[in-house]
Amino acid sequence: MAAKKSHKSWLYRVLALILVVIGLALVFNEQIKTMAIGHMEKSALTTKIYSPKTQKGNFDFATVKAVDNREVVKASMAKQKAIGKVAIPAVGLKLPIFYGLENSNLIRGAGTMKADQQLGAANNYALAGHHMKNDKILFGPLARVQKGDKIYLTDGQKVYTYTVTVRQKINETEVYWVDNVGQQKLVTLFTCASGEPGETNRIVVRGKLTQTSPATSNNLKIFNR
């Protein structure tokens, strides 16, 4: 009888420990994701920039998935190289740019939305990124951008300065924001309006090209963390 009671007591302790571990995992899940994503952002910002011609990309936005632990682990093993960098100093945004909308790209930085877009050219250079519950990582800071803020982008050869002309909330169906607008030289950044699952609105930030400069060790510092 005593042996049975001892066995039940041991079983209860094991179950209690399991519940505590599960509870801690749920509590710290978001913090763990934030730390992992922040590390990947920083690591990719310090690597060499590659030409988009050397990369393969997926441009189907319907394939983008919510960021869970499994997707974060997959992103940590991704081999796709950065093709550029983007910085908005006014809101503390500094991210690598990857070719295409693979989820591993959007978990590590920003992804290009069209295969043939070019920085500094007469087109709309469109980028997408995730908005996490921690709005200080990935594209969360776009919610704090204001008209007149500067958006800096580089391909490693030049630094392109765009001045923000639009920041507004749109519905996810308003896909025309990705299109070119005549011969205007634009950049347009997209993210969800919040970090909540199932968010159907988007934040769009658009800027016009106002300056193009050769990339130097001095002006590239703006992309450093």
C-alpha positions in Angstrom: 0.0 0.0 0.0 2.8 2.4 0.9 4.6 1.5 -2.3 1.4 2.5 -4.3 1.2 5.8 -2.5 4.9 6.5 -3.1 4.4 5.7 -6.8 1.4 8.1 -7.1 3.3 10.8 -5.3 6.2 10.4 -7.7 3.8 10.6 -10.7 2.2 13.7 -9.3 5.6 15.4 -9.0 6.5 14.5 -12.5 3.2 15.8 -13.9 3.6 19.0 -11.9 7.1 19.5 -13.3 5.8 19.0 -16.8 3.1 21.6 -16.3 5.6 24.0 -14.9 7.9 23.6 -17.9 5.0 24.0 -20.3 3.8 27.1 -18.4 7.3 28.6 -18.6 7.6 27.9 -22.3 4.2 29.6 -22.9 5.3 32.6 -20.9 8.7 33.0 -22.4 7.8 31.9 -26.0 7.5 35.4 -27.4 10.7 36.5 -25.6 12.6 33.6 -27.0 11.4 34.3 -30.5 12.3 38.0 -30.2 15.8 37.1 -29.1 16.3 34.6 -31.9 15.0 37.0 -34.5 17.1 39.9 -33.2 20.2 37.8 -33.4 19.4 36.8 -37.0 18.8 40.4 -38.0 22.1 41.5 -36.5 24.0 38.7 -38.0 22.7 39.2 -41.5 23.4 42.9 -41.4 27.1 42.2 -40.9 27.4 39.8 -43.9 28.5 40.6 -47.5 25.8 41.9 -49.9 25.2 39.7 -53.0 23.6 40.6 -56.3 20.0 39.6 -56.7 21.0 37.9 -60.0 22.7 35.2 -57.9 19.6 34.5 -55.9 16.3 32.6 -56.4 13.1 33.9 -55.0 9.4 33.2 -54.4 7.1 36.1 -54.9 3.8 34.6 -53.9 2.6 36.5 -50.8 0.0 33.8 -50.2 2.7 31.4 -49.1 3.9 33.6 -46.2 3.2 31.9 -42.9 2.8 33.2 -39.3 6.0 33.3 -37.3 6.1 30.3 -34.9 9.0 28.5 -33.3 9.3 26.0 -36.1 9.5 28.8 -38.7 12.1 30.6 -36.6 14.3 27.5 -36.4 14.0 27.0 -40.2 15.0 30.6 -40.8 18.1 30.1 -38.6 19.3 27.5 -41.1 18.4 29.4 -44.2 21.3 30.0 -46.7 19.9 32.8 -48.8 22.2 35.8 -48.8 21.2 39.5 -48.3 21.0 41.6 -51.4 20.9 45.0 -49.6 20.0 46.8 -46.4 17.3 49.2 -45.3 17.4 51.7 -42.4 15.0 54.3 -41.0 16.9 56.0 -38.2 13.9 58.0 -36.9 12.3 54.7 -35.7 15.4 52.6 -35.1 14.8 50.3 -38.1 17.9 48.5 -39.6 17.4 45.3 -41.5 18.9 43.2 -44.3 17.0 42.8 -47.5 16.5 39.4 -49.1 15.3 38.4 -52.6 11.8 37.2 -52.5 9.1 36.4 -49.9 10.3 33.1 -48.5 9.2 33.1 -44.8 12.9 32.6 -43.8 13.6 35.9 -45.5 10.8 37.8 -43.7 11.9 36.3 -40.3 15.5 37.6 -40.8 14.7 40.9 -42.4 12.7 42.4 -45.3 11.8 40.6 -48.6 11.5 42.1 -52.1 8.0 41.8 -53.5 8.8 41.8 -57.3 11.4 39.9 -59.2 12.6 42.8 -61.5 12.5 45.8 -59.2 15.7 47.9 -58.9 16.9 50.4 -56.3 17.1 54.0 -57.4 15.4 53.3 -60.7 12.1 54.6 -62.1 10.0 51.9 -60.5 8.4 51.1 -57.1 10.9 49.1 -55.0 8.5 47.2 -52.8 9.5 45.4 -49.5 7.5 43.3 -47.1 8.2 42.4 -43.5 6.6 40.8 -40.4 5.1 42.8 -37.6 5.7 41.0 -34.3 4.1 41.5 -30.9 7.4 43.2 -30.0 7.1 46.1 -32.4 10.8 47.0 -32.1 11.9 44.2 -34.4 11.5 43.5 -38.1 8.9 45.9 -39.7 7.1 46.7 -36.4 8.7 50.2 -36.3 6.9 51.2 -39.5 3.9 52.0 -37.3 5.9 55.0 -35.9 7.2 56.4 -39.2 6.1 59.9 -40.1 6.0 62.0 -43.3 9.4 63.5 -43.9 11.4 60.7 -42.3 14.3 59.4 -44.3 14.5 55.8 -45.6 18.0 54.7 -46.6 18.7 51.7 -48.8 21.9 50.3 -50.1 23.0 47.5 -52.5 26.6 47.8 -51.3 27.6 50.1 -54.2 25.4 53.1 -53.6 23.2 54.5 -50.8 19.7 55.6 -51.9 17.9 58.2 -49.8 14.1 58.2 -50.0 11.9 60.8 -48.2 8.6 59.5 -46.7 5.5 60.9 -48.4 2.8 58.5 -47.2 2.2 56.4 -44.1 -1.3 55.0 -43.8 -3.3 51.9 -42.9 -4.8 50.0 -45.8 -6.8 46.7 -46.3 -4.9 43.6 -47.3 -6.8 43.6 -50.6 -5.3 46.9 -51.7 -2.5 45.2 -53.6 -2.2 48.0 -56.2 0.3 49.7 -53.8 2.9 47.3 -55.1 2.6 48.6 -58.7 4.8 51.1 -60.4 3.6 54.7 -60.6 4.6 56.1 -64.0 8.3 56.9 -64.0 8.4 57.8 -60.3 11.3 56.5 -58.2 9.6 55.1 -55.2 10.1 52.7 -52.3 7.1 51.2 -50.6 7.3 49.2 -47.4 4.4 46.9 -46.2 3.7 45.1 -42.9 0.6 44.0 -40.9 -1.1 46.7 -38.9 -0.4 44.8 -35.7 1.3 41.7 -34.4 -2.0 39.9 -33.7 -2.8 36.7 -35.6 -5.3 37.1 -38.4 -4.7 40.9 -38.8 -6.3 42.0 -42.1 -5.1 45.5 -42.3 -1.6 46.6 -43.4 0.6 49.6 -42.8 2.1 51.1 -45.9 5.0 53.5 -45.9 6.0 55.1 -49.2 9.0 57.4 -50.0 10.3 59.2 -53.1 14.0 59.1 -54.1 15.7 62.4 -53.1 19.4 61.5 -53.2 21.8 58.8 -54.6 25.4 58.7 -53.2 28.3 56.3 -53.7 28.6 53.8 -50.8 31.4 54.8 -48.4 32.6 53.5 -45.1 31.1 56.7 -43.6 27.6 56.6 -45.0 27.3 52.8 -44.6 27.5 53.3 -40.9 23.8 54.2 -40.9 23.0 50.5 -41.4 25.2 49.3 -38.6 23.8 48.1 -35.2 
